[in-house]
Amino acid sequence: MPVRPLLGPAAGAAVLLLGSAAASPASAAAPAAPAAPADSVTVDAEGRIADGILTLSGTYRCTAATGPVYVSSSVRQASSSIQYAIGGTRAVCDGKEHRWANTGRTPGDLKAGPAHAEITLLELRPSGILPLPVARAVQRQDITLVEG
């Protein structure tokens, strides 16, 4: 049997197979890797004042860092234009969500009631002689300060 008469149908079959493979939906391809979680920081809705100490807390998430990363917090009340720094916590940047809590002495004019908190996930990146502070995530939120 001559080979030449079989080449035409074989070539046609190959074209059909290749064409159907190219037209298959993208869902048949390997699934895309999930996006890496973004850096984030949250603050709990209540801060606690007990024995002159204010505690703010919340969660954070960060990925690989080139320098140390900290969760810094500050608070102010409507009765004052002064923003008070409340402690700082060293962050672990492993892509997982972690809890943080910062404490600090309350100045005399911080009382139980409405307040505004600002939380910053801050990296100190190496940059020559002095590290360069870089805000990786910021959360500004109204909270309530409670006694106890």
N, CA, C and O atoms as a DFTB+ gen file, in Angstrom:
592 C
 N C O
     1  1       0.851      -1.173       0.000
     2  2       0.000       0.000       0.000
     3  2       0.897       1.235       0.000
     4  3       1.799       1.336       0.832
     5  1       0.668       2.171      -0.911
     6  2       1.490       3.366      -0.978
     7  2       1.228       4.274       0.223
     8  3       0.095       4.342       0.702
     9  1       2.255       4.975       0.720
    10  2       2.173       5.857       1.886
    11  2       1.544       7.190       1.529
    12  3       0.873       7.803       2.359
    13  1       1.755       7.646       0.298
    14  2       1.290       8.952      -0.126
    15  2      -0.214       9.156       0.073
    16  3      -0.583      10.229       0.551
    17  1      -1.112       8.224      -0.251
    18  2      -2.540       8.480      -0.046
    19  2      -2.904       8.652       1.430
    20  3      -3.945       9.246       1.708
    21  1      -2.115       8.171       2.388
    22  2      -2.427       8.299       3.813
    23  2      -1.963       9.631       4.402
    24  3      -2.446      10.027       5.463
    25  1      -1.048      10.323       3.747
    26  2      -0.527      11.577       4.278
    27  2      -1.591      12.663       4.368
    28  3      -1.610      13.413       5.344
    29  1      -2.449      12.768       3.411
    30  2      -3.505      13.794       3.410
    31  2      -4.416      13.669       4.617
    32  3      -4.567      14.642       5.355
    33  1      -5.049      12.479       4.860
    34  2      -5.919      12.341       6.027
    35  2      -5.160      12.482       7.344
    36  3      -5.710      13.025       8.302
    37  1      -3.918      12.013       7.422
    38  2      -3.130      12.120       8.666
    39  2      -2.840      13.583       8.979
    40  3      -2.945      14.004      10.131
    41  1      -2.474      14.364       7.957
    42  2      -2.209      15.787       8.164
    43  2      -3.478      16.508       8.597
    44  3      -3.426      17.372       9.472
    45  1      -4.611      16.170       8.002
    46  2      -5.889      16.787       8.368
    47  2      -6.254      16.474       9.812
    48  3      -6.724      17.355      10.533
    49  1      -6.047      15.243      10.244
    50  2      -6.340      14.861      11.634
    51  2      -5.447      15.619      12.598
    52  3      -5.908      16.057      13.652
    53  1      -4.168      15.780      12.252
    54  2      -3.243      16.516      13.112
    55  2      -3.680      17.967      13.268
    56  3      -3.629      18.521      14.366
    57  1      -4.111      18.584      12.164
    58  2      -4.577      19.973      12.221
    59  2      -5.806      20.080      13.109
    60  3      -5.911      21.022      13.894
    61  1      -6.740      19.138      13.006
    62  2      -7.940      19.166      13.851
    63  2      -7.593      19.012      15.321
    64  3      -8.141      19.728      16.159
    65  1      -6.698      18.099      15.651
    66  2      -6.292      17.892      17.047
    67  2      -5.598      19.117      17.614
    68  3      -5.896      19.529      18.735
    69  1      -4.676      19.710      16.858
    70  2      -3.985      20.904      17.331
    71  2      -4.938      22.075      17.478
    72  3      -4.825      22.849      18.429
    73  1      -5.861      22.216      16.562
    74  2      -6.837      23.302      16.630
    75  2      -7.742      23.175      17.834
    76  3      -8.055      24.182      18.468
    77  1      -8.177      21.957      18.174
    78  2      -9.064      21.784      19.327
    79  2      -8.302      22.003      20.628
    80  3      -8.882      22.490      21.599
    81  1      -7.014      21.654      20.674
    82  2      -6.215      21.879      21.882
    83  2      -6.031      23.370      22.109
    84  3      -6.077      23.829      23.251
    85  1      -5.822      24.137      21.042
    86  2      -5.628      25.578      21.175
    87  2      -6.920      26.269      21.578
    88  3      -6.884      27.319      22.219
    89  1      -8.063      25.694      21.213
    90  2      -9.344      26.320      21.513
    91  2      -9.909      25.882      22.861
    92  3     -10.974      26.357      23.255
    93  1      -9.225      24.989      23.580
    94  2      -9.756      24.524      24.860
    95  2      -9.777      25.672      25.855
    96  3      -8.936      26.568      25.777
    97  1     -10.726      25.665      26.794
    98  2     -10.854      26.783      27.725
    99  2      -9.640      26.893      28.634
   100  3      -8.928      25.915      28.861
   101  1      -9.413      28.103      29.153
   102  2      -8.266      28.370      30.022
   103  2      -8.370      27.594      31.332
   104  3      -7.361      27.360      31.997
   105  1      -9.582      27.194      31.705
   106  2      -9.740      26.467      32.956
   107  2      -9.046      25.119      32.908
   108  3      -8.764      24.536      33.955
   109  1      -8.770      24.621      31.737
   110  2      -8.064      23.356      31.637
   111  2      -6.587      23.539      31.933
   112  3      -5.890      22.567      32.225
   113  1      -6.100      24.770      31.862
   114  2      -4.697      25.043      32.175
   115  2      -4.504      24.957      33.683
   116  3      -5.475      24.932      34.440
   117  1      -3.260      24.913      34.114
   118  2      -2.956      24.855      35.550
   119  2      -3.490      26.109      36.225
   120  3      -3.378      27.199      35.665
   121  1      -4.073      25.980      37.427
   122  2      -4.625      27.152      38.107
   123  2      -3.512      28.126      38.478
   124  3      -2.391      27.719      38.782
   125  1      -3.839      29.425      38.449
   126  2      -2.868      30.450      38.816
   127  2      -2.603      30.383      40.314
   128  3      -3.490      30.050      41.100
   129  1      -1.382      30.703      40.692
   130  2      -1.031      30.719      42.116
   131  2      -1.774      31.876      42.776
   132  3      -1.931      32.934      42.167
   133  1      -2.236      31.689      44.019
   134  2      -2.938      32.779      44.693
   135  2      -1.989      33.948      44.924
   136  3      -0.789      33.762      45.127
   137  1      -2.550      35.156      44.890
   138  2      -1.741      36.350      45.118
   139  2      -1.236      36.357      46.557
   140  3      -1.922      35.898      47.471
   141  1      -0.042      36.876      46.742
   142  2       0.515      36.984      48.086
   143  2      -0.332      37.964      48.891
   144  3      -0.783      38.975      48.352
   145  1      -0.554      37.678      50.181
   146  2      -1.365      38.591      50.980
   147  2      -0.665      39.942      51.098
   148  3       0.557      40.011      51.228
   149  1      -1.440      40.996      51.052
   150  2      -0.890      42.339      51.171
   151  2      -0.589      42.651      52.630
   152  3      -1.180      42.058      53.532
   153  1       0.326      43.574      52.857
   154  2       0.580      44.037      54.208
   155  2      -0.675      44.727      54.727
   156  3      -1.335      45.461      53.993
   157  1      -0.998      44.492      55.984
   158  2      -2.192      45.118      56.560
   159  2      -2.029      45.251      58.063
   160  3      -1.239      44.541      58.684
   161  1      -2.786      46.170      58.634
   162  2      -2.808      46.355      60.077
   163  2      -4.219      46.788      60.467
   164  3      -4.851      47.572      59.760
   165  1      -4.707      46.275      61.590
   166  2      -6.024      46.655      62.104
   167  2      -5.886      47.064      63.562
   168  3      -4.879      46.774      64.208
   169  1      -6.907      47.738      64.071
   170  2      -6.971      48.088      65.491
   171  2      -8.336      47.649      66.009
   172  3      -9.348      47.799      65.324
   173  1      -8.354      47.111      67.211
   174  2      -9.615      46.708      67.822
   175  2     -10.465      47.946      68.105
   176  3      -9.935      49.044      68.275
   177  1     -11.776      47.764      68.154
   178  2     -12.719      48.867      68.333
   179  2     -12.630      49.509      69.715
   180  3     -13.085      50.638      69.903
   181  1     -12.047      48.798      70.685
   182  2     -11.911      49.339      72.047
   183  2     -10.468      49.310      72.499
   184  3      -9.753      48.331      72.285
   185  1     -10.046      50.403      73.130
   186  2      -8.771      50.464      73.834
   187  2      -9.071      50.443      75.319
   188  3     -10.126      50.922      75.734
   189  1      -8.181      49.906      76.127
   190  2      -8.432      49.767      77.566
   191  2      -7.522      50.676      78.384
   192  3      -6.314      50.740      78.156
   193  1      -8.127      51.376      79.341
   194  2      -7.379      52.190      80.295
   195  2      -7.529      51.535      81.660
   196  3      -8.646      51.361      82.146
   197  1      -6.407      51.170      82.282
   198  2      -6.435      50.573      83.618
   199  2      -5.213      51.061      84.390
   200  3      -4.081      50.897      83.935
   201  1      -5.439      51.656      85.548
   202  2      -4.359      52.139      86.413
   203  2      -3.398      53.073      85.675
   204  3      -2.183      52.991      85.861
   205  1      -3.936      53.949      84.847
   206  2      -3.116      54.919      84.141
   207  2      -2.351      54.370      82.948
   208  3      -1.495      55.058      82.392
   209  1      -2.650      53.135      82.547
   210  2      -1.994      52.504      81.393
   211  2      -3.040      52.279      80.303
   212  3      -4.108      51.723      80.560
   213  1      -2.724      52.717      79.087
   214  2      -3.608      52.520      77.936
   215  2      -3.061      51.374      77.098
   216  3      -1.865      51.321      76.811
   217  1      -3.940      50.458      76.709
   218  2      -3.565      49.345      75.834
   219  2      -4.417      49.393      74.576
   220  3      -5.647      49.407      74.636
   221  1      -3.735      49.420      73.433
   222  2      -4.384      49.291      72.135
   223  2      -3.941      47.965      71.547
   224  3      -2.819      47.522      71.795
   225  1      -4.803      47.325      70.772
   226  2      -4.452      46.027      70.187
   227  2      -5.147      45.860      68.849
   228  3      -6.031      46.636      68.487
   229  1      -4.729      44.824      68.117
   230  2      -5.318      44.538      66.812
   231  2      -4.548      43.422      66.142
   232  3      -3.969      42.568      66.813
   233  1      -4.541      43.428      64.815
   234  2      -3.836      42.395      64.058
   235  2      -2.957      43.055      63.002
   236  3      -3.152      44.218      62.648
   237  1      -1.989      42.294      62.509
   238  2      -1.180      42.754      61.386
   239  2      -0.766      41.551      60.556
   240  3      -0.779      40.412      61.023
   241  1      -0.398      41.834      59.313
   242  2       0.153      40.829      58.407
   243  2       1.179      41.545      57.537
   244  3       0.908      42.620      57.002
   245  1       2.362      40.941      57.399
   246  2       3.353      41.500      56.483
   247  2       4.200      40.368      55.918
   248  3       4.338      39.301      56.516
   249  1       4.754      40.638      54.758
   250  2       5.600      39.656      54.080
   251  2       7.052      40.079      54.231
   252  3       7.356      41.007      54.980
   253  1       7.934      39.415      53.537
   254  2       9.377      39.613      53.663
   255  2       9.762      41.085      53.795
   256  3       9.218      41.953      53.113
   257  1      10.710      41.339      54.688
   258  2      11.190      42.693      54.927
   259  2      12.712      42.707      54.861
   260  3      13.363      41.702      55.144
   261  1      13.266      43.839      54.490
   262  2      14.726      43.961      54.449
   263  2      15.277      44.536      55.739
   264  3      16.481      44.458      55.984
   265  1      14.423      45.107      56.563
   266  2      14.826      45.657      57.852
   267  2      13.794      45.312      58.899
   268  3      12.777      44.697      58.582
   269  1      14.033      45.698      60.153
   270  2      13.056      45.411      61.209
   271  2      11.745      46.154      60.959
   272  3      11.736      47.264      60.426
   273  1      10.636      45.518      61.354
   274  2       9.298      46.088      61.168
   275  2       8.629      46.193      62.535
   276  3       8.737      45.288      63.363
   277  1       7.943      47.300      62.759
   278  2       7.266      47.551      64.032
   279  2       5.814      47.951      63.790
   280  3       5.472      48.512      62.748
   281  1       4.964      47.648      64.779
   282  2       3.593      48.145      64.792
   283  2       3.592      49.302      65.780
   284  3       3.758      49.101      66.984
   285  1       3.406      50.511      65.270
   286  2       3.355      51.682      66.142
   287  2       1.914      52.154      66.241
   288  3       1.120      51.945      65.324
   289  1       1.580      52.790      67.355
   290  2       0.206      53.242      67.539
   291  2       0.189      54.595      68.237
   292  3       1.078      54.932      69.019
   293  1      -0.840      55.344      67.928
   294  2      -1.057      56.623      68.605
   295  2      -2.558      56.841      68.727
   296  3      -3.355      56.235      68.010
   297  1      -2.923      57.725      69.657
   298  2      -4.339      57.977      69.912
   299  2      -4.520      59.448      70.281
   300  3      -3.633      60.073      70.860
   301  1      -5.673      59.977      69.937
   302  2      -6.047      61.335      70.360
   303  2      -7.552      61.359      70.588
   304  3      -8.295      60.524      70.071
   305  1      -7.975      62.334      71.372
   306  2      -9.399      62.526      71.605
   307  2      -9.811      63.883      71.083
   308  3      -8.978      64.777      70.930
   309  1     -11.098      64.039      70.807
   310  2     -11.612      65.276      70.214
   311  2     -11.316      66.477      71.101
   312  3     -11.164      67.592      70.602
   313  1     -11.232      66.263      72.400
   314  2     -10.992      67.377      73.320
   315  2      -9.554      67.884      73.231
   316  3      -9.220      68.897      73.845
   317  1      -8.691      67.187      72.468
   318  2      -7.292      67.580      72.368
   319  2      -6.819      67.460      70.916
   320  3      -7.269      66.586      70.175
   321  1      -5.923      68.336      70.531
   322  2      -5.330      68.238      69.202
   323  2      -4.016      67.461      69.248
   324  3      -3.346      67.311      68.227
   325  1      -3.652      66.971      70.424
   326  2      -2.389      66.256      70.607
   327  2      -2.579      64.765      70.358
   328  3      -3.504      64.146      70.884
   329  1      -1.693      64.202      69.554
   330  2      -1.679      62.762      69.262
   331  2      -0.636      62.133      70.181
   332  3       0.523      62.548      70.172
   333  1      -1.033      61.137      70.976
   334  2      -0.125      60.490      71.923
   335  2       0.340      59.142      71.392
   336  3      -0.475      58.303      71.008
   337  1       1.652      58.939      71.370
   338  2       2.207      57.646      70.967
   339  2       1.970      56.650      72.085
   340  3       2.189      56.954      73.257
   341  1       1.519      55.451      71.714
   342  2       1.251      54.388      72.687
   343  2       2.060      53.163      72.286
   344  3       1.579      52.320      71.530
   345  1       3.268      53.064      72.782
   346  2       4.110      51.874      72.604
   347  2       4.435      51.505      71.173
   348  3       4.111      52.228      70.231
   349  1       5.087      50.354      71.034
   350  2       5.473      49.798      69.739
   351  2       5.779      48.320      69.914
   352  3       6.291      47.905      70.954
   353  1       5.469      47.533      68.908
   354  2       5.663      46.083      68.955
   355  2       6.454      45.649      67.731
   356  3       6.172      46.091      66.618
   357  1       7.447      44.781      67.933
   358  2       8.216      44.237      66.807
   359  2       7.330      43.252      66.043
   360  3       6.682      42.398      66.649
   361  1       7.303      43.370      64.729
   362  2       6.463      42.519      63.882
   363  2       7.269      41.370      63.296
   364  3       8.469      41.497      63.050
   365  1       6.597      40.253      63.078
   366  2       7.166      39.091      62.396
   367  2       6.556      39.065      61.000
   368  3       5.348      38.881      60.853
   369  1       7.379      39.248      59.981
   370  2       6.867      39.341      58.602
   371  2       6.994      38.000      57.890
   372  3       7.906      37.787      57.091
   373  1       6.064      37.106      58.196
   374  2       6.071      35.768      57.597
   375  2       4.834      35.515      56.738
   376  3       4.585      34.379      56.334
   377  1       4.057      36.563      56.457
   378  2       2.865      36.421      55.633
   379  2       1.641      35.952      56.396
   380  3       0.554      35.878      55.822
   381  1       1.789      35.629      57.684
   382  2       0.657      35.173      58.496
   383  2       0.091      36.337      59.308
   384  3       0.780      37.324      59.566
   385  1      -1.174      36.202      59.706
   386  2      -1.790      37.217      60.547
   387  2      -1.362      36.992      61.988
   388  3      -1.383      35.866      62.486
   389  1      -0.971      38.086      62.658
   390  2      -0.540      38.043      64.057
   391  2      -1.305      39.089      64.861
   392  3      -1.793      40.070      64.298
   393  1      -1.414      38.886      66.176
   394  2      -1.987      39.869      67.089
   395  2      -0.868      40.784      67.574
   396  3       0.282      40.359      67.682
   397  1      -1.200      42.023      67.863
   398  2      -0.270      42.953      68.482
   399  2      -0.990      43.664      69.619
   400  3      -2.216      43.773      69.612
   401  1      -0.233      44.146      70.589
   402  2      -0.773      44.956      71.679
   403  2       0.316      45.933      72.106
   404  3       1.450      45.532      72.371
   405  1      -0.031      47.210      72.171
   406  2       0.891      48.256      72.618
   407  2       0.328      48.894      73.871
   408  3      -0.875      49.132      73.970
   409  1       1.198      49.169      74.825
   410  2       0.769      49.812      76.063
   411  2       1.632      51.042      76.323
   412  3       2.777      51.129      75.880
   413  1       1.055      51.977      77.046
   414  2       1.781      53.187      77.429
   415  2       1.021      53.929      78.502
   416  3      -0.192      53.778      78.645
   417  1       1.751      54.736      79.255
   418  2       1.123      55.566      80.288
   419  2       0.210      56.583      79.626
   420  3       0.559      57.184      78.610
   421  1      -0.952      56.764      80.212
   422  2      -1.887      57.740      79.656
   423  2      -1.591      59.109      80.233
   424  3      -1.416      59.254      81.443
   425  1      -1.536      60.106      79.379
   426  2      -1.431      61.470      79.904
   427  2      -2.740      61.820      80.606
   428  3      -3.766      61.189      80.348
   429  1      -2.719      62.784      81.460
   430  2      -3.885      63.142      82.262
   431  2      -5.139      63.457      81.485
   432  3      -6.241      63.292      82.007
   433  1      -5.002      63.911      80.234
   434  2      -6.220      64.320      79.528
   435  2      -6.853      63.222      78.682
   436  3      -7.868      63.485      78.038
   437  1      -6.307      62.000      78.648
   438  2      -6.971      60.879      77.961
   439  2      -7.918      60.211      78.948
   440  3      -7.511      59.763      80.020
   441  1      -9.183      60.155      78.568
   442  2     -10.227      59.591      79.427
   443  2     -11.027      58.559      78.652
   444  3     -10.936      58.486      77.426
   445  1     -11.810      57.763      79.368
   446  2     -12.721      56.823      78.712
   447  2     -13.668      57.611      77.816
   448  3     -14.151      58.680      78.190
   449  1     -13.929      57.065      76.619
   450  2     -14.828      57.721      75.676
   451  2     -14.303      57.598      74.254
   452  3     -13.357      56.851      74.006
   453  1     -14.906      58.322      73.319
   454  2     -14.500      58.233      71.914
   455  2     -13.066      58.741      71.715
   456  3     -12.623      59.676      72.382
   457  1     -12.360      58.105      70.790
   458  2     -10.985      58.503      70.460
   459  2     -10.709      58.135      69.009
   460  3     -11.497      57.444      68.363
   461  1      -9.583      58.607      68.519
   462  2      -9.163      58.277      67.153
   463  2      -7.772      57.657      67.235
   464  3      -6.847      58.252      67.789
   465  1      -7.633      56.449      66.676
   466  2      -6.350      55.745      66.708
   467  2      -5.721      55.737      65.321
   468  3      -6.417      55.699      64.307
   469  1      -4.410      55.772      65.297
   470  2      -3.659      55.619      64.054
   471  2      -2.593      54.543      64.293
   472  3      -1.753      54.671      65.183
   473  1      -2.642      53.494      63.490
   474  2      -1.740      52.364      63.627
   475  2      -0.908      52.288      62.344
   476  3      -1.447      52.380      61.241
   477  1       0.401      52.121      62.497
   478  2       1.290      52.062      61.343
   479  2       2.181      50.839      61.429
   480  3       2.782      50.567      62.468
   481  1       2.262      50.108      60.339
   482  2       3.216      49.012      60.191
   483  2       4.429      49.656      59.529
   484  3       4.386      49.990      58.345
   485  1       5.517      49.834      60.289
   486  2       6.650      50.644      59.870
   487  2       7.911      49.798      59.749
   488  3       8.314      49.126      60.698
   489  1       8.530      49.840      58.564
   490  2       9.782      49.117      58.339
   491  2      10.943      50.104      58.369
   492  3      10.851      51.198      57.812
   493  1      12.031      49.714      59.019
   494  2      13.256      50.509      59.018
   495  2      14.214      49.870      58.022
   496  3      14.964      48.957      58.369
   497  1      14.185      50.355      56.777
   498  2      14.983      49.769      55.696
   499  2      16.408      50.305      55.732
   500  3      16.626      51.502      55.924
   501  1      17.379      49.409      55.546
   502  2      18.773      49.872      55.487
   503  2      18.948      50.844      54.323
   504  3      18.518      50.578      53.200
   505  1      19.593      51.979      54.617
   506  2      19.805      52.985      53.586
   507  2      21.006      53.831      53.995
   508  3      20.844      54.880      54.618
   509  1      22.195      53.383      53.652
   510  2      23.395      54.123      54.025
   511  2      23.645      54.010      55.519
   512  3      23.575      52.921      56.088
   513  1      23.936      55.141      56.151
   514  2      24.279      55.143      57.582
   515  2      23.041      54.974      58.460
   516  3      23.067      54.236      59.445
   517  1      21.957      55.661      58.099
   518  2      20.734      55.605      58.900
   519  2      19.655      54.807      58.180
   520  3      19.539      54.882      56.956
   521  1      18.862      54.040      58.934
   522  2      17.749      53.319      58.287
   523  2      16.665      54.294      57.842
   524  3      16.456      55.336      58.463
   525  1      15.989      53.945      56.770
   526  2      14.926      54.766      56.204
   527  2      13.574      54.209      56.656
   528  3      13.257      53.065      56.332
   529  1      12.758      54.988      57.402
   530  2      11.442      54.489      57.819
   531  2      10.473      54.472      56.640
   532  3      10.317      55.470      55.937
   533  1       9.824      53.326      56.433
   534  2       8.870      53.167      55.336
   535  2       7.568      52.604      55.909
   536  3       7.563      51.532      56.515
   537  1       6.466      53.331      55.714
   538  2       5.154      52.846      56.175
   539  2       4.674      51.775      55.206
   540  3       4.490      52.040      54.018
   541  1       4.471      50.567      55.716
   542  2       4.000      49.460      54.876
   543  2       2.482      49.354      54.877
   544  3       1.893      48.883      53.904
   545  1       1.843      49.788      55.961
   546  2       0.378      49.800      56.062
   547  2      -0.007      50.783      57.161
   548  3       0.699      50.911      58.161
   549  1      -1.121      51.471      56.974
   550  2      -1.611      52.438      57.960
   551  2      -3.112      52.228      58.125
   552  3      -3.834      52.031      57.148
   553  1      -3.569      52.273      59.369
   554  2      -5.006      52.188      59.657
   555  2      -5.373      53.351      60.566
   556  3      -4.790      53.502      61.640
   557  1      -6.325      54.169      60.156
   558  2      -6.858      55.256      60.976
   559  2      -8.304      54.918      61.260
   560  3      -9.084      54.649      60.346
   561  1      -8.662      54.934      62.552
   562  2     -10.009      54.475      62.900
   563  2     -10.482      55.103      64.192
   564  3      -9.702      55.304      65.122
   565  1     -11.770      55.411      64.243
   566  2     -12.383      55.850      65.491
   567  2     -12.558      54.631      66.384
   568  3     -13.006      53.577      65.933
   569  1     -12.200      54.785      67.656
   570  2     -12.327      53.700      68.630
   571  2     -12.965      54.259      69.888
   572  3     -13.258      55.453      69.963
   573  1     -13.178      53.409      70.869
   574  2     -13.677      53.821      72.163
   575  2     -12.692      53.382      73.233
   576  3     -12.277      52.223      73.265
   577  1     -12.320      54.305      74.107
   578  2     -11.473      53.963      75.237
   579  2     -12.389      53.618      76.415
   580  3     -13.303      54.373      76.746
   581  1     -12.130      52.471      77.039
   582  2     -12.958      52.022      78.158
   583  2     -12.092      51.791      79.381
   584  3     -10.929      51.403      79.266
   585  1     -12.664      52.030      80.555
   586  2     -11.969      51.754      81.828
   587  2     -11.984      50.264      82.091
   588  3     -12.962      49.574      81.801
   589  1     -10.880      49.775      82.648
   590  2     -10.863      48.368      83.060
   591  2      -9.967      47.526      82.358
   592  3      -9.892      46.330      82.644
